[in-house]
Amino acid sequence: MLTEVTEQNFDEEVLNSDLPVFACFTASWCSSCFPTCFVADELSGEYNGKIKFVRVDMEESPGVIERYRVTAVPTILIFKNSQPVKKILGFQESASLKSALDSVRAE
């Protein structure tokens, strides 16, 4: 399940997480964001307890968007040890996202 994260709790939920974090940056007007979040939601069950999954609405969190230079949606940032370690742009199939998540877990 994707946890909704805002500018107010981003640092606590993402940067202070003990787990790697899959952050899906979306917007309400983005047609390709829904399938991306759907795939992420499915993966969250598979990686439960291993990776934290969050959703960030770019319209509601402009400071976070600026800090990580998110210019397109959907954008996925995978954080580990408080740092973004992977950036993925656009819709991705489940296998591609699993590969990225597994590589981050293996590091």
N, C-alpha and C positions, 0 to 999 in steps of 0.2 A: 504494500500500500504506500502510495506517495504521501508524504507529509507536506502540507502547505507551509512554506517558509516565507517570511516577510523581511523587509529591511531591518526591522526591530529585533528579530531573533535569529538572523542569518549567522552571525558569529557564534552564538551559542549552539545552534543546531548543526552547523556545517563545520566551522573551523575548530570548534572544541570537541568534536566527535572523536570517540576512540576508534570508530570504524571508518573505513573509506566511505566517501559520500558521493553518490550519483546525483548530481543536481541538474534537473531538466528546466531550462529557461524557456518560458512560453509567453503567449499573449492571447487574449480572448478572441482576437480577430484572425489568428493564425490557423489556416485550414489544415496544415500538415502537423500541427502540434498535438491534436487529439490522438492520431494514431501513434505518435511517438510516446505520449504519456501512457497510452494503453499498453504498449510493449513494455515500457518501464514498470508499469504496475504488475504485469505478469511476471517479470523478472524479479521483482521485489520478494515474491513468495519463494522463489528458488534460492535467493541469496539471503534469506531471512537470518539475522544474527551475524552475517558476514559483511554486508554492505548496507548502508543506510540510503534510502531513496527519498529525495525531496523534489518539490516543484516550486519554482520561483516565477511569479508573474512579473514580467519586465515593466509593465505599466505601474505596478504597485511598489516596485523596488528600484527606483532610478539610481540610487547611490551604489547598490550592488552591481547593477548593469554597467555603470561607469567604471567602477573599480576593476572589474574583470573584462572590460572592453567587449561586452556582448553586443554585437551589431546586427545579428540576424537571429531569427527564431524558426524552428527550434534549435537551440544550442545546448549541448550537454557538456558540462564540466565534471570531471571526476577528480575529487579531492582526496589527498592522502597526507596525513600529518600536517593539516592546515594549509596545504598548498595545492593548487590545481596542477594535476600531473598529466591530464589528457583533455583535449578539446575536440568535440565532434560536432560538426555542423550538419543540419538537415536531418530528414527522416532516415533512420537506420533500421535494418531488419534485426530481428532478435539475435541471430547468429553473430552478427557484427558486434553488437553491444556485449554479448557474452564474452567474445574474444577480448574486447577492451577491458571488461571487468576482471576476467581471469588473469590478464597480464598485470593489472594493478595489484591484485591480491598476491601474485607471485613475487612481486618486487620486495 
